[in-house]
Amino acid sequence: MKKSLLKNLLFSAIGFVVILLIWQICAKVYNKPLILPGVGSTIKQFALLFTTKQFYVDTLLTFLRSLSAFLLAFALAFVLATAAVTSSKLYHALKPAVSILATTPIMAVLLLLLVFVKSMFLPIVVAFLMTFPVLYTAIYTQFSSAEANFGNMCKVYKVSFFNKLFSVWLPTSLNALLNTCKTTLSMSVKVTISGEVLAYTANSLGNAMQQSANSYSLGTEKLLAYCFVALLLSMLAELLVWAVQKLLKGVKLWH
């Protein structure tokens, strides 16, 4: 197991180094450092970000917005998907709204919400609307599958609804749902930053990236450095869900 993990980490590291080499070669060939800086100058700018207090404030608040949107979306998706499994009428009533949210382009949602929502809340609202249909669909699919497999047995043994939910539906669906949560929380981070860029949200990574883009005549190292931060924040989101997944492994949810 450890050898397999080390192998995976090694190949990931090799892949990362190859990307950096390709980047450096392209920067040398293009030879316009203001537009495409080298790896060294970008890493230096990345390190400089950590020397300012505002950077930590921006990063923390962006992550909290992303997490808030995700948790709100998960809570509502959990309640509605659970209810939809028990009521086909509710499922069909919700289907059009979920389909619209799932297929609407993010930019259209952002531009529309700019008219109605304050810049402080817009990233949260957009991330909520983008993550909700993904979570709802995943929860509904897993719970309906569990009901199809174990529903009759629960009826025979007269298992109560909440006992069935926490002793049957959740344990059989937990691993798949947490895997969905990994990608969804990561997506929430990306969508939140996109919303912050467009709404010029104060104290945010998106706004910092927008300011860096506006001053591109001084070089794009800072903008690329912020892109690295956004990437790391998305990876941190996935790592957080992975940690929760490890903590919940083997835990009995309902007694």
Rosetta silent file (secondary structure, phi, psi, omega in degrees, C-alpha in Angstrom):
SEQUENCE: MKKSLLKNLLFSAIGFVVILLIWQICAKVYNKPLILPGVGSTIKQFALLFTTKQFYVDTLLTFLRSLSAFLLAFALAFVLATAAVTSSKLYHALKPAVSILATTPIMAVLLLLLVFVKSMFLPIVVAFLMTFPVLYTAIYTQFSSAEANFGNMCKVYKVSFFNKLFSVWLPTSLNALLNTCKTTLSMSVKVTISGEVLAYTANSLGNAMQQSANSYSLGTEKLLAYCFVALLLSMLAELLVWAVQKLLKGVKLWH
SCORE:     score description
SCORE:     0.000 S_00000001
   1 L     0.000  -46.668  179.572    0.000    0.000    0.000 S_00000001
   2 H   -66.330  -39.273  178.440    2.813    2.379    0.994 S_00000001
   3 H   -63.219  -41.539  178.825    4.835    1.404   -2.076 S_00000001
   4 H   -62.985  -41.256  178.652    1.833    2.074   -4.294 S_00000001
   5 H   -64.125  -42.935  179.614    1.327    5.483   -2.645 S_00000001
   6 H   -64.762  -38.043  177.376    5.002    6.371   -3.088 S_00000001
   7 H   -62.881  -44.860  179.332    4.839    5.330   -6.756 S_00000001
   8 H   -61.971  -42.952  178.747    1.802    7.512   -7.341 S_00000001
   9 H   -64.555  -39.174 -179.988    3.482   10.474   -5.640 S_00000001
  10 H   -63.653  -47.514 -179.854    6.643    9.912   -7.675 S_00000001
  11 H   -66.844  -33.879  176.040    4.799    9.882  -11.008 S_00000001
  12 H   -65.147  -41.777  178.940    2.794   12.949   -9.966 S_00000001
  13 H   -64.274  -41.081  178.337    6.046   14.748   -9.122 S_00000001
  14 H   -62.882  -44.105  178.078    7.546   13.739  -12.477 S_00000001
  15 H   -60.452  -39.721  179.077    4.454   15.021  -14.284 S_00000001
  16 H   -65.928  -42.844  179.035    4.676   18.330  -12.412 S_00000001
  17 H   -63.221  -39.874  178.623    8.367   18.736  -13.267 S_00000001
  18 H   -61.904  -42.333  178.419    7.626   18.026  -16.950 S_00000001
  19 H   -61.081  -43.515  178.979    4.954   20.765  -16.952 S_00000001
  20 H   -63.830  -39.027  178.635    7.448   23.227  -15.438 S_00000001
  21 H   -64.505  -43.702  178.010   10.081   22.274  -18.045 S_00000001
  22 H   -62.036  -42.495  178.036    7.615   22.796  -20.903 S_00000001
  23 H   -59.737  -47.192 -177.676    6.629   26.154  -19.398 S_00000001
  24 H   -64.913  -39.734  178.415   10.271   27.248  -19.091 S_00000001
  25 H   -63.795  -44.836  179.156   11.067   26.171  -22.661 S_00000001
  26 H   -62.294  -39.564  179.113    8.036   28.063  -24.003 S_00000001
  27 H   -64.210  -39.335  179.544    9.050   31.162  -22.010 S_00000001
  28 H   -68.029  -43.391 -178.411   12.570   31.006  -23.470 S_00000001
  29 H   -68.152  -43.856 -178.907   11.349   30.498  -27.036 S_00000001
  30 H   -68.092  -38.580  173.362    8.660   33.203  -26.799 S_00000001
  31 L    56.924   38.955  173.169   11.156   35.549  -25.139 S_00000001
  32 L  -132.712   81.103 -172.242    8.585   38.073  -23.894 S_00000001
  33 L   -60.737  -22.849  177.883    8.824   37.902  -20.085 S_00000001
  34 L   -68.688  -29.842 -179.640    6.151   40.566  -19.549 S_00000001
  35 L   -96.043  -48.034  178.919    3.596   38.266  -21.191 S_00000001
  36 L  -127.211   89.459 -178.743    5.024   34.807  -20.439 S_00000001
  37 L   -72.703  164.118  177.831    7.522   34.979  -17.559 S_00000001
  38 L   -76.274  171.196 -178.599    9.862   32.159  -16.669 S_00000001
  39 H   -64.315  -43.169 -176.184    9.313   29.641  -13.891 S_00000001
  40 H   -59.549  -48.299 -178.498   11.916   31.212  -11.592 S_00000001
  41 H   -67.321  -32.815  178.734   10.458   34.738  -11.573 S_00000001
  42 H   -70.037  -42.490  177.887    6.939   33.385  -11.079 S_00000001
  43 H   -63.328  -38.393  177.887    7.990   31.227   -8.112 S_00000001
  44 H   -62.027  -43.310  178.455    9.756   34.247   -6.624 S_00000001
  45 H   -66.688  -36.875  176.870    6.542   36.296   -6.945 S_00000001
  46 H   -60.606  -43.571  179.321    4.580   33.384   -5.479 S_00000001
  47 H   -65.968  -36.162 -179.579    6.837   33.385   -2.420 S_00000001
  48 H   -65.363  -27.816  179.056    6.464   37.158   -2.038 S_00000001
  49 H   -58.210  -34.652 -175.299    2.671   36.793   -1.716 S_00000001
  50 L   -76.540   -2.003  179.744    3.165   35.074    1.644 S_00000001
  51 L   -93.208   -4.135 -178.141    4.937   38.121    3.070 S_00000001
  52 L  -111.080  140.260 -179.713    1.806   40.309    3.081 S_00000001
  53 H   -65.643  -37.851 -177.165   -1.017   40.175    5.637 S_00000001
  54 H   -60.663  -33.094  179.439   -3.664   40.981    3.007 S_00000001
  55 H   -60.687  -43.827 -179.927   -2.830   37.790    1.115 S_00000001
  56 H   -66.648  -38.733  177.411   -3.794   35.645    4.104 S_00000001
  57 H   -62.712  -48.003 -179.559   -7.017   37.627    4.602 S_00000001
  58 H   -59.683  -46.491 -177.220   -7.940   37.253    0.912 S_00000001
  59 H   -65.149  -44.894 -178.957   -7.157   33.527    0.865 S_00000001
  60 H   -63.419  -46.482 -177.768   -9.027   32.758    4.086 S_00000001
  61 H   -67.281  -36.733  176.065  -12.152   34.697    3.111 S_00000001
  62 H   -62.975  -44.841  179.646  -12.225   33.142   -0.361 S_00000001
  63 H   -64.995  -39.751  178.745  -11.991   29.669    1.131 S_00000001
  64 H   -65.267  -37.642  175.734  -14.702   30.449    3.700 S_00000001
  65 H   -63.133  -44.617  179.748  -16.997   31.693    0.916 S_00000001
  66 H   -61.830  -45.069 -178.827  -16.355   28.508   -1.051 S_00000001
  67 H   -66.752  -40.075  178.885  -16.952   26.314    1.984 S_00000001
  68 H   -61.883  -46.162  179.190  -20.121   28.204    2.963 S_00000001
  69 H   -61.302  -43.514 -179.608  -21.589   27.806   -0.529 S_00000001
  70 H   -63.361  -46.960 -177.642  -20.720   24.111   -0.558 S_00000001
  71 H   -64.793  -40.807  177.316  -22.201   23.410    2.892 S_00000001
  72 H   -63.406  -44.114  179.631  -25.422   25.292    2.082 S_00000001
  73 H   -64.453  -41.395 -179.608  -25.735   23.437   -1.230 S_00000001
  74 H   -65.600  -44.114 -179.299  -25.039   20.089    0.420 S_00000001
  75 H   -60.281  -48.042 -179.503  -27.563   20.677    3.218 S_00000001
  76 H   -67.663  -41.019  179.664  -30.351   21.645    0.804 S_00000001
  77 H   -63.284  -39.371 -179.947  -29.437   18.886   -1.669 S_00000001
  78 H   -62.795  -47.737 -178.760  -29.450   16.304    1.128 S_00000001
  79 H   -64.306  -49.128 -176.316  -32.902   17.316    2.373 S_00000001
  80 H   -69.876  -39.351  179.602  -34.498   17.598   -1.071 S_00000001
  81 H   -67.167  -39.899  177.534  -32.876   14.443   -2.503 S_00000001
  82 H   -61.962  -44.258  178.597  -33.920   12.428    0.557 S_00000001
  83 H   -66.538  -37.661 -178.074  -37.486   13.704    0.215 S_00000001
  84 H   -66.476  -32.225  177.584  -37.450   13.085   -3.553 S_00000001
  85 H   -64.818  -34.650 -178.649  -36.520    9.424   -3.050 S_00000001
  86 H   -87.149  -12.628 -178.150  -39.632    8.967   -0.901 S_00000001
  87 L  -138.169  109.424  179.598  -41.900   11.007   -3.199 S_00000001
  88 H   -66.707  -28.856  178.563  -41.890   10.612   -6.984 S_00000001
  89 H   -64.583  -44.876  178.217  -44.141   13.670   -7.262 S_00000001
  90 H   -64.977  -39.336  179.339  -41.537   15.849   -5.554 S_00000001
  91 H   -58.082  -48.246 -178.564  -38.788   14.317   -7.728 S_00000001
  92 H   -70.952  -28.790  176.900  -40.605   15.252  -10.941 S_00000001
  93 H   -69.605  -34.705 -178.797  -41.461   18.712   -9.552 S_00000001
  94 H   -83.793  -21.916 -172.576  -37.782   19.414   -8.828 S_00000001
  95 H   -55.127  -46.293 -179.779  -36.426   17.891  -12.047 S_00000001
  96 H   -61.711  -43.651 -178.978  -36.888   20.979  -14.315 S_00000001
  97 H   -63.606  -43.170  179.379  -35.225   23.367  -11.837 S_00000001
  98 H   -64.436  -41.343  179.755  -32.279   21.002  -11.264 S_00000001
  99 H   -64.446  -41.015  179.234  -31.829   20.488  -15.022 S_00000001
 100 H   -63.090  -45.624  179.891  -31.866   24.252  -15.681 S_00000001
 101 H   -64.308  -35.627 -176.916  -29.241   24.887  -12.971 S_00000001
 102 H   -73.671  -26.970 -174.453  -27.086   22.032  -14.255 S_00000001
 103 H  -104.914  -11.733 -179.107  -27.080   23.207  -17.881 S_00000001
 104 L   -72.410  128.906  178.586  -26.973   27.006  -17.522 S_00000001
 105 L   -60.254  140.683 -176.613  -23.497   28.429  -18.361 S_00000001
 106 H   -60.576  -36.283 -178.706  -21.728   29.871  -15.341 S_00000001
 107 H   -65.443  -37.228  177.829  -21.031   33.177  -17.100 S_00000001
 108 H   -63.455  -41.315  178.632  -24.740   33.692  -17.785 S_00000001
 109 H   -64.571  -43.976  179.729  -25.504   33.111  -14.103 S_00000001
 110 H   -60.244  -48.918 -177.804  -22.751   35.516  -13.035 S_00000001
 111 H   -64.704  -37.497  179.748  -23.885   38.313  -15.330 S_00000001
 112 H   -68.510  -42.779 -177.201  -27.518   37.908  -14.323 S_00000001
 113 H   -72.570  -22.242  177.273  -26.777   37.896  -10.594 S_00000001
 114 H   -56.945  -29.547 -178.254  -24.588   41.005  -10.867 S_00000001
 115 H   -74.589  -33.255 -170.155  -27.818   42.972  -11.265 S_00000001
 116 H  -106.909  -25.620 -170.500  -29.503   41.557   -8.155 S_00000001
 117 L  -113.362  139.689  177.352  -26.826   40.457   -5.676 S_00000001
 118 L   -65.990  149.683 -176.100  -24.237   42.529   -3.800 S_00000001
 119 L   -59.014  -27.846 -178.581  -20.614   41.823   -4.702 S_00000001
 120 L   -67.319  -34.172 -175.378  -19.956   40.529   -1.192 S_00000001
 121 L  -103.176  -15.512 -175.351  -22.499   37.702   -1.565 S_00000001
 122 H   -56.170  -45.900  179.939  -22.407   37.053   -5.319 S_00000001
 123 H   -59.337  -37.561  179.824  -19.546   34.484   -5.245 S_00000001
 124 H   -67.122  -44.925 -178.899  -21.364   32.458   -2.573 S_00000001
 125 H   -62.981  -45.049 -178.997  -24.668   32.528   -4.454 S_00000001
 126 H   -64.171  -46.093  179.582  -23.047   31.527   -7.754 S_00000001
 127 H   -62.738  -37.641  176.558  -21.032   28.704   -6.181 S_00000001
 128 H   -61.462  -47.871 -177.669  -24.189   27.495   -4.422 S_00000001
 129 H   -66.419  -31.067 -179.533  -26.187   27.438   -7.652 S_00000001
 130 H   -79.925  -33.144 -176.780  -23.422   25.619   -9.527 S_00000001
 131 H   -88.752  -26.705 -176.380  -22.747   22.946   -6.880 S_00000001
 132 H   -56.871  -51.508 -177.855  -26.325   22.261   -5.793 S_00000001
 133 H   -62.229  -33.134  178.361  -27.454   20.270   -8.900 S_00000001
 134 H   -65.327  -47.202 -179.017  -24.290   18.138   -8.801 S_00000001
 135 H   -67.721  -42.969  179.907  -24.787   17.286   -5.126 S_00000001
 136 H   -59.535  -47.646 -178.735  -28.532   16.779   -5.468 S_00000001
 137 H   -62.480  -42.820 -179.621  -28.112   14.382   -8.394 S_00000001
 138 H   -64.712  -45.826 -179.004  -25.372   12.411   -6.631 S_00000001
 139 H   -65.759  -44.893  179.740  -27.313   12.082   -3.381 S_00000001
 140 H   -61.283  -44.451 -178.583  -30.565   11.176   -5.139 S_00000001
 141 H   -61.363  -45.866 -178.348  -28.831    8.565   -7.318 S_00000001
 142 H   -68.680  -43.945 -178.215  -27.097    6.892   -4.370 S_00000001
 143 H   -68.825  -39.552  178.919  -30.109    6.964   -2.039 S_00000001
 144 H   -67.260  -34.050  176.106  -32.555    5.715   -4.682 S_00000001
 145 H   -66.420  -42.374  178.034  -30.148    2.875   -5.487 S_00000001
 146 H   -63.865  -39.617  179.138  -29.947    1.967   -1.783 S_00000001
 147 H   -65.741  -39.782  179.279  -33.745    2.079   -1.519 S_00000001
 148 H   -64.444  -34.832 -177.208  -34.106   -0.191   -4.551 S_00000001
 149 H   -83.537  -35.615 -171.972  -31.694   -2.723   -3.040 S_00000001
 150 H  -120.978   -1.286 -176.201  -32.768   -2.645    0.607 S_00000001
 151 H   -59.433  -46.268 -178.755  -36.213   -1.011    0.662 S_00000001
 152 H   -64.785  -39.553  178.749  -38.221   -4.238    0.751 S_00000001
 153 H   -62.782  -41.262  178.898  -36.053   -5.703    3.477 S_00000001
 154 H   -63.892  -34.899  177.957  -36.551   -2.562    5.592 S_00000001
 155 H   -66.777  -42.316 -178.905  -40.325   -2.889    5.132 S_00000001
 156 H   -61.555  -42.796 -178.033  -40.270   -6.530    6.252 S_00000001
 157 L   -91.937    8.215  176.279  -38.349   -5.695    9.427 S_00000001
 158 L    52.908   48.924  178.305  -40.352   -2.483    9.954 S_00000001
 159 L   -76.659  130.352 -179.944  -37.267   -0.246    9.997 S_00000001
 160 L   -66.273  160.262 -176.666  -38.143    3.388   10.743 S_00000001
 161 H   -59.044  -48.797 -176.717  -37.382    6.038    8.127 S_00000001
 162 H   -68.232  -33.949  175.994  -34.552    7.716   10.084 S_00000001
 163 H   -65.577  -40.973  177.750  -33.054    4.375   11.010 S_00000001
 164 H   -64.570  -42.131 -178.818  -33.151    3.394    7.334 S_00000001
 165 H   -60.825  -48.456 -173.448  -31.625    6.734    6.301 S_00000001
 166 H   -91.584  -17.903 -179.818  -28.686    6.588    8.703 S_00000001
 167 H  -102.819  -20.213 -177.465  -28.192    2.821    8.934 S_00000001
 168 H  -119.500  -60.563 -175.117  -28.799    1.808    5.319 S_00000001
 169 H   -61.126  -53.702 -175.878  -28.840    4.685    2.841 S_00000001
 170 H   -65.141  -49.336 -179.288  -25.907    6.692    4.204 S_00000001
 171 H   -59.092  -37.526 -178.826  -23.465    3.834    4.976 S_00000001
 172 H   -77.094  -17.534 -175.936  -23.958    2.282    1.529 S_00000001
 173 H  -108.687  -11.388 -167.819  -23.629    5.656   -0.208 S_00000001
 174 H   -57.906  -47.276 -176.350  -21.052    7.437    1.930 S_00000001
 175 H   -63.056  -44.302  179.092  -17.893    6.630   -0.002 S_00000001
 176 H   -65.300  -38.897 -179.947  -19.408    7.561   -3.371 S_00000001
 177 H   -67.210  -39.949  179.454  -20.891   10.775   -1.939 S_00000001
 178 H   -67.516  -34.873  174.968  -17.579   11.827   -0.396 S_00000001
 179 H   -63.363  -38.693  175.614  -15.833   11.243   -3.735 S_00000001
 180 H   -66.098  -39.897 -179.829  -18.418   13.556   -5.308 S_00000001
 181 H   -62.712  -32.838  177.855  -17.851   16.075   -2.517 S_00000001
 182 H   -57.004  -54.598 -177.177  -14.119   16.161   -3.326 S_00000001
 183 H   -70.740  -32.302 -177.001  -14.683   17.407   -6.838 S_00000001
 184 H   -72.569  -41.257  177.376  -17.663   19.570   -5.862 S_00000001
 185 H   -66.159  -38.534  175.819  -15.867   21.467   -3.099 S_00000001
 186 H   -62.445  -41.986  177.132  -12.932   21.978   -5.448 S_00000001
 187 H   -63.711  -37.227  178.630  -15.378   23.264   -8.073 S_00000001
 188 H   -60.390  -39.850  177.775  -16.904   25.580   -5.451 S_00000001
 189 H   -61.720  -47.343 -177.945  -13.479   27.164   -4.906 S_00000001
 190 H   -64.705  -43.577 -179.368  -13.006   27.782   -8.642 S_00000001
 191 H   -67.432  -39.232  178.114  -16.519   29.164   -9.163 S_00000001
 192 H   -59.710  -45.499  179.534  -16.197   31.390   -6.077 S_00000001
 193 H   -63.765  -39.794  176.966  -12.960   32.893   -7.402 S_00000001
 194 H   -60.341  -42.784  177.737  -14.606   33.461  -10.798 S_00000001
 195 H   -63.928  -39.301  179.429  -17.457   35.285   -9.068 S_00000001
 196 H   -65.313  -38.183  179.080  -15.021   37.386   -7.071 S_00000001
 197 H   -61.879  -47.922 -175.263  -13.177   38.403  -10.248 S_00000001
 198 H   -72.929  -33.888 -175.789  -16.345   39.567  -11.974 S_00000001
 199 H   -92.917   -3.374 -176.423  -17.914   41.223   -8.912 S_00000001
 200 L    52.890   46.592 -178.731  -14.689   42.868   -7.655 S_00000001
 201 L   -65.865  127.071 -179.364  -15.417   41.369   -4.230 S_00000001
 202 L   -65.307  149.534  178.235  -13.349   43.087   -1.545 S_00000001
 203 L    52.941   60.485 -179.119  -10.838   40.993    0.404 S_00000001
 204 L  -148.675  155.545  175.863  -10.777   38.105   -2.038 S_00000001
 205 H   -65.718  -36.517  179.877   -8.362   36.175   -4.217 S_00000001
 206 H   -60.866  -43.649  179.328  -10.530   36.960   -7.243 S_00000001
 207 H   -66.832  -39.291  177.193  -10.217   40.685   -6.710 S_00000001
 208 H   -62.870  -39.174  177.094   -6.460   40.353   -6.162 S_00000001
 209 H   -66.163  -39.530  178.373   -6.207   38.434   -9.443 S_00000001
 210 H   -62.883  -43.075  178.662   -8.257   41.111  -11.208 S_00000001
 211 H   -64.197  -38.336  178.010   -5.948   43.853   -9.933 S_00000001
 212 H   -66.320  -38.526  178.903   -2.920   41.844  -11.082 S_00000001
 213 H   -67.172  -36.020  179.873   -4.474   41.400  -14.527 S_00000001
 214 H   -67.848  -23.734 -179.710   -5.165   45.147  -14.779 S_00000001
 215 L  -108.211   36.653 -177.026   -1.479   45.870  -14.192 S_00000001
 216 H   -63.714  -18.876  179.825   -0.202   43.304  -16.722 S_00000001
 217 H   -64.547  -19.791  177.162    2.079   45.967  -18.243 S_00000001
 218 H   -89.440   -0.744 -178.455    4.303   45.417  -15.186 S_00000001
 219 L   118.136  154.648 -177.673    4.438   41.694  -15.904 S_00000001
 220 L  -103.525   10.133 -178.869    2.167   38.691  -15.413 S_00000001
 221 H   -58.332  -42.944 -176.749    4.228   36.951  -12.716 S_00000001
 222 H   -66.865  -40.126  178.283    1.855   38.054   -9.950 S_00000001
 223 H   -62.715  -44.106  178.366   -1.234   36.905  -11.847 S_00000001
 224 H   -65.151  -35.588  177.575    0.335   33.499  -12.484 S_00000001
 225 H   -62.794  -41.865  177.396    1.342   33.337   -8.808 S_00000001
 226 H   -66.859  -31.673  175.564   -2.290   33.900   -7.810 S_00000001
 227 H   -63.729  -38.193  175.484   -3.298   31.149  -10.260 S_00000001
 228 H   -62.674  -40.898  179.326   -0.974   28.831   -8.344 S_00000001
 229 H   -62.719  -43.989  178.623   -2.677   29.876   -5.103 S_00000001
 230 H   -61.043  -40.114  178.104   -6.102   29.118   -6.595 S_00000001
 231 H   -63.648  -44.681  179.404   -4.821   25.712   -7.691 S_00000001
 232 H   -65.077  -36.275  179.048   -3.448   24.972   -4.210 S_00000001
 233 H   -66.470  -38.578  176.218   -6.713   26.091   -2.615 S_00000001
 234 H   -65.263  -39.891  177.625   -8.644   23.665   -4.828 S_00000001
 235 H   -66.891  -36.986  177.648   -6.231   20.889   -3.862 S_00000001
 236 H   -63.299  -38.830  178.275   -6.660   21.820   -0.191 S_00000001
 237 H   -61.091  -45.465  178.606  -10.441   21.494   -0.594 S_00000001
 238 H   -65.086  -38.355  179.213  -10.038   17.970   -1.977 S_00000001
 239 H   -64.975  -36.481  178.805   -7.577   17.119    0.802 S_00000001
 240 H   -62.658  -45.631  178.973  -10.078   18.316    3.408 S_00000001
 241 H   -67.250  -37.501  177.068  -12.784   15.975    2.092 S_00000001
 242 H   -60.579  -40.344  178.590  -10.225   13.151    1.850 S_00000001
 243 H   -64.649  -41.746  176.714   -9.390   13.679    5.550 S_00000001
 244 H   -62.111  -40.383  179.389  -13.089   13.541    6.448 S_00000001
 245 H   -60.762  -41.636  179.228  -13.370   10.352    4.379 S_00000001
 246 H   -68.843  -38.809 -179.652  -10.535    8.756    6.368 S_00000001
 247 H   -66.781  -35.726 -177.048  -12.018    9.874    9.703 S_00000001
 248 H   -84.149   -7.869 -178.423  -15.446    8.447    8.871 S_00000001
 249 L   -63.470  119.271  178.519  -14.066    5.115    7.670 S_00000001
 250 L    85.122   -2.026  179.583  -15.501    2.426    9.897 S_00000001
 251 L   -80.992  132.590  177.385  -17.574    4.861   11.954 S_00000001
 252 L   -84.452  122.591 -172.975  -21.122    3.680   12.706 S_00000001
 253 L   -81.064  -26.363 -172.619  -23.462    6.539   11.869 S_00000001
 254 L  -145.410  134.588  179.917  -26.583    5.351   13.676 S_00000001
 255 L  -107.755    0.000    0.000  -27.162    3.103   16.658 S_00000001
